[in-house]
Amino acid sequence: MSTETQIAALVTASNNLTSAVTGKIAAIDQKVAVAVSSIPGEIVRLMSLTVYVDAISGNDANTGVSFAQAKASIKAAVQACPSGSSVSIILKSGSVYSLTGADIFTGNKTVTISPDNYVFQDRSTYVEIRSEPQIAQDGSVSCSGFLLGVKGFIYLIGCRITTGKLGTAHVGKEQNIWLTAFFKTNSGYATVFMQHCQVDIWHGAMTYQHSNGSIGKTDLIMRNVLLSKQDISVLPVKTGYQYMMGSYGNAPIPFSMYGIEMSRLNIPTWASTIVQDLTNAITNLRD
């Protein structure tokens, strides 16, 4: 083979390789463009989620995009929502949603929780969210709930909240309001907004202001909420924090607390369910 023939073959091979590389680069560029263009859409999706939860048929490994792919717990639904985003959690009616284990952290999140078939002002359509008690590592009692965190915002509609109810296993165990309250405020600054809800107050408080130690506070807004103090005198544990608004430290921390269309059952006065110092509070819930 002559030198000219070898050179011609080399040029041809080089051109073929260049064409192949160019084609690969074009294909790579196209895939990169598709991936890059999908990122903003995915970010937008994650920043405003709707998650379906079914305590009976759901599975926390599911996507939660529909009841057919429902998650099983409220905790998993909240955890699917990244910091700075909002999540609307739709609860399947017909079962109780028990909160167990570590508290659900809602810091820097907007969390809305409502049933799938809520009927306006019909308490029979409320879905129960129940705080379950447990024994902490130090031997004291804790009740699972929401740890509000900084910039946490929780909006509940059509929900029946059941605070921690203690039993035989908890007799003689130490109770602390910051471990047993449904909405926990330590090291946080948050807002709880409730409409058309019922709160059954057992041993755990609904919420409290944390004005000592790991200081934190929450603002509370309520419309058409029934507060029902339960009789714990017939239970194995006969003491607790049966308050709508309790206190840890009871310093006059500034906060807002507003309620309209409120109802109380077995709660004679506001002072009997609000024990936090209201000196610096903005509130209409006074006797």
N, C-alpha and C positions, 0 to 999 in steps of 0.2 A: 504494500500500500504506500503510495507516494505521500510526501509531506503535505502537499496541497489537499489530498483526500483526507488525511488525518485531521488537519486544521478545520476542514469543512465539517467533518463529523463532530469535532469538539464544539464548534460554534453551534451546530444544530442541537447538541445535547445541552449546552448552556442555555440556549433559547427555550428549550423545553422545560428545563429546571426553573428558569425565570418565570415562565407562564404558570407552572404548577405552584410556585411560591406566591405569585400574585393572586392566583385563585384562592389559595389558602388564607392569605391576608384578608381578602375581600370577605371570605366566609367568616373569619374570626371577627372582623370589624362589624359584620352584620349581627352576629351573636352578642357582641359587646353592646351594640346599640340597642338591641332588644332588651338585654338585661338592665342597662342603664335607664331606659325609658320605663321599665316596670317598677323601678325602685320608688319613684314619687307616688305612684298609685298604691303600692303596698304600704308606704308610710301613711298615706291618707286613710287607708282602710283600717290600719291598726290604731289610729288616733281617735276613731269613733266607731266602736264595735257594738254589735248586738249579739248577745250570747244567750242561748236557750239552755235551761237547766231542768232536768227531770230527776228527782231523787230516787225514783223507782226504776226507771228503765235507762237512765243515762249512764255515761261512763266518762270519767275525767280525761281519758285519753282521746275522746272525740273532739271534733273541731268546734262544736257548739253553734254552728251556723244555722241549724234548724232543730226542731224537736226530734227529727229522725237521727240527728247527729248530736243530741243533747249531752252536755256534761252532767255529772251527778251532783256536784256541790257548788255552792256559792263561792267558796274559796277558790276553786279552779277557774271559775268565770272571772273573778277579780284579777287573778294572777295572769290571765291571758291578756290583760290590758296593761300596756307599758306605762311608765311614769310620764305624767303630763297629758295623758289621754283621758277619754271618757268611755264608759261602758254602760249599756242598757241591758240589765239582766232580766230575762223573762222566765218566771217560775211556772212550771207545770202544776196546775191545781190537783188536789187529791192526795197530797202527802205532806208530812212535816219535814222542814229543812233544818236538820240538826247541825249546829256549829260545834265542832270537836277539835281537839288538839290546839295548836298554836293559833293565836288571834289572827284575823284577816287584816292585813295591813293595807290601808287605803291612802297613805300619804301621797300628795301630789296627783291624785286621781279624782275624777268625778264619777260616782257610782250611783246608778239609778236601779232600783229593784221594785218589780211589780209582778202580780200574777197574770196569767194569760187570759183569764176570764173574769177579771174584776168588774163588778157592777157598781156604779156610782152609789155610795152611801149604803151599800148592802154588806153588812159585816159577815154574813154567811159566806161571802165569796172571798174573804180574806185568806191569805196563805200564811201558815204559822212558820216563824223562824225562831228556833229554840236554842237557847244557850245551854250547853251541857257542862256539868261540873266534872272536875278531875282533881287528883291529888298532885300538887306541884312537887318538885324535887326536894324542897325544904320541908315537906310534910304539911304545908298549908293548903287551903282550898283555892282553886282558881276555876273560873267559868269562861268558856270560850265565847268570843264576841268579835268586835271590830276594834282594832288599834288604829285610831284616826290619823295620827301623824300630822305633819305640817302640810297645809293646803289640801287636806282631805275634805271632800264634800260628798255626803251621802244623802240621797233623796229616796225615801220610801213612800210608796202609795199602795193601799190595799193590803197591808201586811199586819199580822198579829205577832207581836214580839213577846216572847216568853223569856224572862230573865232566869238566871241560874236557880234551880230548885235542888236543895241539898237533901240527902237521904242518910240512911243508917251508916254508910261508909264514911260519912263526913262528921260524925259526932265527935266532939272534942278537938276538931281541927281548927287551926287559926284561920280567921277570915280577914281579908283586907279589901277595902272597896276598890282599890286600883287593880286588883286581880279578879274580882268577881263582877264588876260592872259590865253591862252589855256593850256600851260605847265607852272605850277607854281613851283618856285624854293625855296621859303622861307623855312628856316630850313632844307635844303637838300643839297645833293651832288650827282648828277645823270647824266645819259647820255640819249640823245634822238638820235635815228638813223632812218633816213628816206630814203627810196628808191622808186623811181617811184611814187611820190606823188604830190599833188597840195594843196597849201594853199591859201585860199581866206581870205584876211585880212580885216575885217570890223572894228569895234570899239576896239575890244580886240587885244592885241599883240599876236603873235605866242608864244613867250617866252621872258624871260628877265633874267638879272643877279641881284640878291638881295644882294647888298653889304652894306646894312645899316639895323639896327634893327635885325630882325630874319634872320641873314645872311645865304645865300645859293647860290649855283651856279649849272649850268648844262653845260656839254659838248655837242656839237651839231655836228653830222656827217650827211651829206646829199649827195645823188646821184640822179641826174635827178629829181629835184624838181622844179616845177613851182610856183613862188611866185607872187600872183596877188593881187594888192592893189585895193580895191573896192571904188567906189565913194560914200562917205557919205554926200557930200554937198547937196544932194537932199533929205536927210532923216531928220526926226524931230530933232535928235541929230547930230550935225555937227562936233563934236570934239571927239577925241579918241586917242588910242595908236596904230597907224597903222604901227607897226614895226615887222620885223622878229625877231630882237633881241633888246628888250628894256632894260631899266635899272631902278632900284630903288636904289637911292643913288649915282650911277655912280662913285664909287671908282674904281680904276684900278685893279679889282679882276682878278687873273689868271684863264684862262679857255681855252679850245680848241674849235675851230669852223672851220669846213672844209667842202667844197662843190665842187663837180665836176658835169659837165653836167647840170649846173643850168640855169634857165630861169627866167626873170623878166618881169612882165606886169604892166605898169603904175608906175614903180619904176625906175627912171632914173639912179641912182647911188647906190652903196652899202651903202654909207654914209647916204642916205635918209631912209634906212630901218634898219640900225644898228646904234643905238645911244649910246650903251654902250661904255665906255672908253676902247680902245683896246691896251693900253700901255703894259700890261702884258699878252695879249692874244696871243695864237698860232693860226694863221688863214691865209688862202689864200684869204679871201673875203675882199679885199681892192681895192679901185679905183686906 
